Amino acid sequence: MADDVICTCAFEWHKDRAGKKFRIGFGMRILMVDCLAFTPPYNAALAEALVAQGHDVRMAGMALPDDQQWPATSGVYRSLPLSESWVKLAKHGVYGRAIGYARTLFALRREVTIWHPDVVHFQWSFFPLLELVLLITLRLPVALTMHDSVLANGDRVASSRRIGLRHLVRRADILFSHTEQGAAVLRQYARKDAVLRQIHHAPIRYPYTGPRQVNPAPDERLNVLLFGMIKHYKGLDLLIEAAANLTPTARLNVRFRVVGRMEIDGEALIALAKERGVYELFDFDWRFVPEMEIDDIMRSADVFIFPYRAIDASGVFVTALPYRKPVIASKIGLFADILAGSELLVPPGDVKALTKVLDHILTNKEFLQRMTTYATDIAIAMPSWEQTACDTLEAYRDGGVRG
């Protein structure tokens, strides 16, 4: 894809009598950063809402795949030279990746020097100590969003990354979280004068792919969907164990569909499903899913399931909410915040509780309908990206950003 997409905002450079340049234009100049492009849909949705309110937004990150174009309504996308150096140096382990990432940060520093943003907003941190070196040299407000209050959601990470992230939080002038759980973590390490805001994670919507084809011989079983990149913390093994404990009636009424790129040992999970006698209940579709397929996959679900061991905010969860289907989830993070009144929340890691709610919703049509009504009410009440952008801008201003 092209490095730049024309921005809808405009500005002009002027000079004062001393020859110093100053800018007249619309609102703030906001440089958002997601070097590894962890969450392009979230980034694009927030950027679009900020641009719509008259602000000039650039997004800096690795080059996006061809099927994931950056919307023109979301401002300018600046591709950082990450992927090329990453491939060459990753074979040298953490030190090679660090060198590759340092090159990326040099490119980001040039972007800051040339463009003169009013604020640099890191959506994600990957090598905090290297990012800290960059940010120490910047004399402008820095914002950081903590999407996950538990680093890597409990997966193993280097201690240097944990220490670096704490120092990065202390450097930030403006800090964002999506949950009270995340805000509590930030309060431990933030400076006393830092601005801390808990902002809504509005629903992410993917392109509508048209009405689904009707199967002439439809499967009467409920389609329970676990969607997204498969990692240990997402609890697929817990779901397999829960499926093994279902009553015979519930087993007849369910098909578990697991869709997403596999990041752990898939063969071990298949072996577990076979050992527990539930392999036939599962449809494993392990692959990267293009954006144009997501809407159809989500609409195919009768129930969404998130048996996560750890999470703060989940993009898949807020993507699922507009489809108005019951959500079974662990009672943590954004799940607990948004679904506070749901009867489908279970303690994380509790297979017995997970089995109980699965069995109930698979065998009780009245309960299924009641949970569908609850899901509809939640979807209607979800905040908009406009509100998220307003809250973000308010925090910027309170943190000293001047457009």
C-alpha positions as CSV (number, residue, x, y, z in Angstrom):
1,M,0.0,0.0,0.0
2,A,1.1,3.6,-0.4
3,D,2.9,5.2,2.5
4,D,0.6,8.2,2.6
5,V,-3.1,8.7,2.4
6,I,-4.3,12.2,1.8
7,C,-5.6,13.7,5.1
8,T,-8.9,15.6,5.2
9,C,-7.5,18.3,7.5
10,A,-5.5,21.3,6.2
11,F,-3.1,23.8,7.6
12,E,-0.7,26.5,6.5
13,W,2.8,27.5,7.7
14,H,3.4,31.2,8.4
15,K,6.4,33.2,9.7
16,D,6.5,35.8,12.4
17,R,8.7,38.9,12.2
18,A,11.6,37.0,13.6
19,G,11.3,34.4,10.9
20,K,10.0,31.7,13.3
21,K,7.5,29.3,11.7
22,F,4.1,28.8,13.2
23,R,1.0,26.9,12.0
24,I,-2.6,27.9,11.3
25,G,-5.0,25.1,10.7
26,F,-7.5,22.8,12.2
27,G,-7.0,21.6,15.8
28,M,-4.2,19.5,17.0
29,R,-1.5,17.6,15.2
30,I,-1.7,14.1,16.6
31,L,1.0,11.4,15.9
32,M,-0.3,8.0,16.9
33,V,2.2,5.1,17.1
34,D,1.7,1.4,16.8
35,C,5.0,0.2,15.5
36,L,4.0,-3.5,15.1
37,A,0.5,-2.7,13.9
38,F,-1.1,-4.7,16.8
39,T,-4.6,-3.1,16.4
40,P,-5.1,-1.3,13.0
41,P,-8.9,-1.4,13.3
42,Y,-8.9,0.3,16.7
43,N,-6.3,2.8,15.5
44,A,-8.2,3.6,12.3
45,A,-11.6,4.1,14.1
46,L,-10.1,6.4,16.7
47,A,-8.1,8.4,14.1
48,E,-11.2,8.8,12.0
49,A,-13.2,10.2,14.9
50,L,-10.4,12.6,15.7
51,V,-10.1,13.7,12.1
52,A,-13.9,14.2,11.9
53,Q,-13.6,16.7,14.8
54,G,-11.1,18.8,12.8
55,H,-7.7,17.4,13.9
56,D,-4.7,16.4,11.9
57,V,-3.8,12.8,12.5
58,R,-0.9,10.6,11.4
59,M,-0.5,7.0,12.2
60,A,3.0,5.5,12.3
61,G,3.4,1.7,12.1
62,M,4.7,-1.2,10.1
63,A,3.4,-1.5,6.5
64,L,-0.1,-3.0,6.5
65,P,-1.0,-6.0,4.4
66,D,-2.7,-5.4,1.0
67,D,-6.1,-6.5,2.3
68,Q,-5.9,-4.1,5.2
69,Q,-5.9,-0.6,3.6
70,W,-5.8,2.5,5.9
71,P,-9.0,4.5,5.4
72,A,-8.5,8.0,3.8
73,T,-11.0,9.3,6.4
74,S,-8.5,8.3,9.2
75,G,-5.7,10.7,8.2
76,V,-2.2,9.8,7.0
77,Y,-0.6,6.4,7.5
78,R,3.2,6.5,7.7
79,S,4.9,3.1,7.1
80,L,7.9,2.6,9.3
81,P,10.8,0.4,8.0
82,L,10.2,-2.4,10.5
83,S,9.3,-5.5,8.5
84,E,12.5,-5.5,6.4
85,S,14.9,-5.1,9.3
86,W,12.9,-7.4,11.5
87,V,13.1,-10.3,9.1
88,K,16.9,-9.9,8.7
89,L,17.7,-9.5,12.3
90,A,15.1,-11.6,14.1
91,K,17.2,-14.7,13.6
92,H,19.7,-13.2,16.1
93,G,17.2,-13.4,18.9
94,V,16.2,-10.6,21.2
95,Y,19.3,-8.6,20.4
96,G,18.6,-8.7,16.7
97,R,15.0,-7.7,17.2
98,A,16.2,-4.8,19.4
99,I,18.5,-3.6,16.7
100,G,15.7,-3.8,14.1
101,Y,13.3,-2.0,16.4
102,A,15.9,0.7,17.1
103,R,16.1,1.4,13.4
104,T,12.3,1.8,13.4
105,L,12.4,4.3,16.3
106,F,15.0,6.3,14.4
107,A,12.6,6.6,11.6
108,L,9.9,7.6,14.0
109,R,12.1,10.2,15.5
110,R,12.7,11.7,12.0
111,E,8.9,11.8,11.5
112,V,8.5,13.8,14.7
113,T,11.3,16.2,13.7
114,I,9.9,16.8,10.3
115,W,6.2,17.0,11.1
116,H,6.3,18.7,14.6
117,P,3.2,17.0,16.2
118,D,1.5,18.5,19.2
119,V,1.4,15.1,20.9
120,V,2.9,11.6,20.3
121,H,0.4,9.0,21.4
122,F,1.7,5.4,21.8
123,Q,-1.1,2.9,21.4
124,W,1.2,0.0,22.1
125,S,4.7,-0.5,23.5
126,F,7.0,-3.3,22.4
127,F,10.6,-2.5,23.5
128,P,9.8,0.0,26.4
129,L,13.5,0.8,27.2
130,L,14.2,1.7,23.6
131,E,11.0,3.7,23.3
132,L,12.0,5.5,26.6
133,V,15.3,6.6,25.0
134,L,13.3,8.1,22.2
135,L,10.8,9.8,24.4
136,I,13.4,11.4,26.7
137,T,14.6,13.4,23.8
138,L,11.1,14.7,22.9
139,R,10.1,18.0,24.3
140,L,6.4,17.6,23.7
141,P,3.5,15.8,25.5
142,V,3.5,12.0,25.3
143,A,0.4,9.9,25.7
144,L,0.2,6.1,26.3
145,T,-2.7,3.7,26.1
146,M,-2.6,0.7,28.3
147,H,-4.7,-1.8,26.4
148,D,-3.6,-4.7,28.6
149,S,-3.0,-4.1,32.3
150,V,-1.3,-7.6,32.6
151,L,1.7,-7.5,30.3
152,A,1.2,-9.9,27.4
153,N,-1.9,-11.2,29.3
154,G,0.3,-13.4,31.5
155,D,2.5,-14.9,28.7
156,R,6.2,-15.0,29.5
157,V,8.1,-11.8,28.7
158,A,11.6,-10.6,29.5
159,S,12.0,-8.8,32.9
160,S,13.6,-5.9,31.1
161,R,10.3,-5.3,29.3
162,R,8.3,-5.2,32.5
163,I,10.8,-2.8,34.1
164,G,10.9,-0.7,30.9
165,L,7.2,-0.4,30.8
166,R,7.0,1.0,34.3
167,H,9.5,3.7,33.4
168,L,7.6,4.4,30.2
169,V,4.5,4.9,32.1
170,R,6.3,7.4,34.4
171,R,7.5,9.3,31.3
172,A,4.0,9.6,29.8
173,D,2.1,12.9,30.5
174,I,-1.2,11.4,29.5
175,L,-2.3,7.8,30.3
176,F,-5.4,6.0,29.0
177,S,-7.0,2.7,30.1
178,H,-10.2,1.0,29.1
179,T,-11.1,-0.5,32.5
180,E,-10.8,0.3,36.2
181,Q,-8.5,-2.8,36.3
182,G,-6.1,-1.0,33.9
183,A,-6.4,2.3,35.6
184,A,-5.4,0.8,39.0
185,V,-2.2,-0.6,37.4
186,L,-1.4,2.8,35.9
187,R,-1.9,4.6,39.2
188,Q,0.9,2.6,40.7
189,Y,3.5,3.9,38.3
190,A,2.3,7.2,36.9
191,R,3.7,10.5,38.0
192,K,1.5,12.6,40.3
193,D,1.1,15.3,37.7
194,A,0.2,12.9,34.9
195,V,-3.4,12.9,33.4
196,L,-5.1,9.5,33.8
197,R,-8.3,8.8,31.9
198,Q,-10.5,5.7,31.6
199,I,-11.9,5.9,28.0
200,H,-14.5,3.8,26.3
201,H,-13.5,1.1,23.8
202,A,-16.3,1.7,21.2
203,P,-17.4,-1.2,18.9
204,I,-15.2,-2.0,15.9
205,R,-17.3,-2.7,12.8
206,Y,-16.0,-4.6,9.7
207,P,-17.3,-4.3,6.1
208,Y,-20.8,-5.8,5.7
209,T,-20.6,-8.7,3.3
210,G,-24.2,-9.0,2.4
211,P,-26.9,-11.5,3.5
212,R,-25.6,-15.0,4.4
213,Q,-26.6,-17.9,2.2
214,V,-29.3,-20.0,3.7
215,N,-28.4,-23.7,4.0
216,P,-31.2,-25.8,2.5
217,A,-30.5,-28.4,5.2
218,P,-29.6,-26.1,8.2
219,D,-27.7,-27.4,11.2
220,E,-30.0,-27.0,14.2
221,R,-27.0,-27.0,16.6
222,L,-26.0,-23.7,18.2
223,N,-22.8,-22.3,16.8
224,V,-20.6,-21.2,19.7
225,L,-17.7,-19.1,18.3
226,L,-14.2,-18.5,19.7
227,F,-12.7,-16.0,17.3
228,G,-9.3,-14.3,17.1
229,M,-5.6,-15.1,17.4
230,I,-5.3,-18.3,19.5
231,K,-2.9,-17.9,22.5
232,H,-2.6,-19.7,25.8
233,Y,-4.4,-16.9,27.8
234,K,-7.5,-17.2,25.7
235,G,-8.3,-20.6,27.3
236,L,-9.1,-22.9,24.4
237,D,-7.9,-25.8,26.5
238,L,-10.4,-24.8,29.2
239,L,-13.2,-24.8,26.6
240,I,-12.2,-28.3,25.5
241,E,-12.3,-29.5,29.1
242,A,-15.7,-27.8,29.6
243,A,-17.1,-29.4,26.4
244,A,-16.0,-32.8,27.7
245,N,-18.2,-32.3,30.9
246,L,-21.4,-31.3,29.0
247,T,-24.5,-33.4,29.4
248,P,-25.5,-35.6,26.5
249,T,-28.4,-33.2,25.6
250,A,-26.1,-30.2,25.5
251,R,-23.6,-32.0,23.3
252,L,-26.3,-32.7,20.7
253,N,-27.1,-29.0,20.6
254,V,-23.7,-27.5,20.0
255,R,-20.9,-26.9,17.5
256,F,-17.8,-25.1,18.7
257,R,-16.2,-23.1,16.0
258,V,-12.6,-21.8,16.6
259,V,-11.4,-19.3,14.0
260,G,-8.1,-17.5,14.1
261,R,-4.3,-17.7,13.6
262,M,-2.7,-20.3,15.9
263,E,0.1,-18.9,18.1
264,I,0.5,-22.0,20.3
265,D,0.8,-25.8,19.8
266,G,-2.4,-26.6,17.9
267,E,-1.6,-30.3,17.6
268,A,-1.6,-30.6,21.4
269,L,-5.1,-29.0,21.6
270,I,-6.4,-31.4,18.9
271,A,-4.9,-34.3,20.9
272,L,-6.6,-33.0,24.0
273,A,-10.0,-32.8,22.2
274,K,-9.6,-36.4,20.9
275,E,-8.5,-37.6,24.3
276,R,-11.5,-36.0,26.0
277,G,-13.9,-37.4,23.3
278,V,-15.1,-34.0,22.0
279,Y,-13.1,-33.6,18.8
280,E,-16.2,-34.0,16.7
281,L,-17.9,-31.1,18.4
282,F,-15.2,-28.7,17.2
283,D,-14.5,-27.0,13.9
284,F,-10.9,-25.8,14.0
285,D,-10.2,-23.1,11.4
286,W,-6.7,-22.0,12.2
287,R,-5.6,-19.2,9.8
288,F,-5.2,-15.5,9.4
289,V,-8.7,-14.1,8.6
290,P,-8.9,-11.3,6.1
291,E,-11.1,-8.3,7.1
292,M,-13.6,-9.0,4.4
293,E,-14.5,-12.4,6.0
294,I,-14.9,-11.2,9.6
295,D,-18.5,-9.9,9.3
296,D,-19.8,-13.2,7.8
297,I,-18.0,-15.2,10.5
298,M,-19.3,-13.1,13.3
299,R,-22.9,-13.2,12.0
300,S,-22.7,-17.0,11.8
301,A,-22.4,-17.2,15.6
302,D,-25.3,-18.0,17.9
303,V,-23.2,-17.5,21.0
304,F,-19.7,-15.8,21.5
305,I,-17.4,-17.3,24.0
306,F,-14.3,-15.8,25.7
307,P,-12.9,-18.3,28.3
308,Y,-9.9,-16.0,28.9
309,R,-7.4,-16.5,31.7
310,A,-6.4,-12.8,31.6
311,I,-7.5,-9.7,29.7
312,D,-8.1,-6.0,30.1
313,A,-9.6,-4.8,26.9
314,S,-10.5,-7.1,24.0
315,G,-11.0,-5.9,20.4
316,V,-12.8,-9.1,19.4
317,F,-15.2,-8.7,22.3
318,V,-16.3,-5.1,21.3
319,T,-16.4,-6.3,17.7
320,A,-18.9,-9.1,18.8
321,L,-21.2,-6.8,20.8
322,P,-23.0,-5.1,17.8
323,Y,-24.1,-8.6,16.6
324,R,-26.4,-8.8,19.7
325,K,-25.7,-12.4,20.5
326,P,-25.2,-13.9,24.0
327,V,-21.6,-13.6,25.3
328,I,-20.0,-16.2,27.7
329,A,-16.9,-14.7,29.2
330,S,-14.5,-14.7,32.1
331,K,-15.4,-12.2,34.9
332,I,-12.4,-9.9,34.3
333,G,-11.4,-6.7,32.6
334,L,-13.8,-5.2,30.0
335,F,-16.0,-8.3,30.1
336,A,-16.8,-7.6,33.8
337,D,-17.2,-3.9,33.2
338,I,-19.6,-4.1,30.3
339,L,-21.5,-7.3,31.1
340,A,-21.8,-6.6,34.8
341,G,-25.4,-7.8,35.0
342,S,-24.9,-10.9,32.8
343,E,-25.6,-14.5,34.0
344,L,-22.9,-15.7,31.6
345,L,-19.8,-14.5,33.4
346,V,-17.6,-17.1,35.0
347,P,-14.4,-16.9,37.2
348,P,-11.3,-17.1,35.0
349,G,-9.9,-20.7,34.7
350,D,-13.0,-22.2,36.3
351,V,-13.9,-25.2,34.1
352,K,-16.8,-26.3,36.3
353,A,-18.5,-22.8,36.1
354,L,-17.9,-22.7,32.4
355,T,-19.5,-26.1,31.9
356,K,-22.5,-25.0,33.9
357,V,-23.3,-21.9,31.9
358,L,-22.7,-23.7,28.6
359,D,-25.0,-26.5,29.6
360,H,-27.7,-24.1,30.7
361,I,-27.7,-22.0,27.5
362,L,-27.5,-25.0,25.2
363,T,-30.5,-26.8,26.8
364,N,-32.8,-23.9,27.9
365,K,-34.3,-21.9,25.0
366,E,-36.0,-19.5,27.4
367,F,-32.6,-18.7,29.0
368,L,-31.0,-18.3,25.5
369,Q,-33.7,-15.8,24.5
370,R,-33.3,-13.9,27.8
371,M,-29.5,-13.6,27.3
372,T,-30.1,-12.5,23.6
373,T,-32.3,-9.7,24.8
374,Y,-29.7,-8.7,27.4
375,A,-27.0,-8.7,24.6
376,T,-29.3,-6.5,22.5
377,D,-29.7,-4.0,25.3
378,I,-25.9,-3.9,25.8
379,A,-25.3,-3.3,22.1
380,I,-27.7,-0.4,22.0
381,A,-26.1,1.3,25.0
382,M,-22.5,1.0,23.7
383,P,-20.7,4.4,23.3
384,S,-19.7,5.8,20.0
385,W,-16.2,6.6,18.6
386,E,-17.2,10.2,18.7
387,Q,-17.5,10.0,22.5
388,T,-14.2,8.2,22.7
389,A,-12.5,10.9,20.6
390,C,-14.0,13.6,22.8
391,D,-12.7,12.0,25.9
392,T,-9.3,11.5,24.3
393,L,-9.1,15.2,23.3
394,E,-10.1,16.4,26.7
395,A,-7.3,14.4,28.2
396,Y,-4.8,15.8,25.7
397,R,-5.8,19.3,26.6
398,D,-5.6,18.6,30.4
399,G,-2.1,17.2,29.7
400,G,-0.9,20.4,28.1
401,V,-1.4,19.6,24.4
402,R,-2.0,22.8,22.5
403,G,-3.2,22.7,18.9
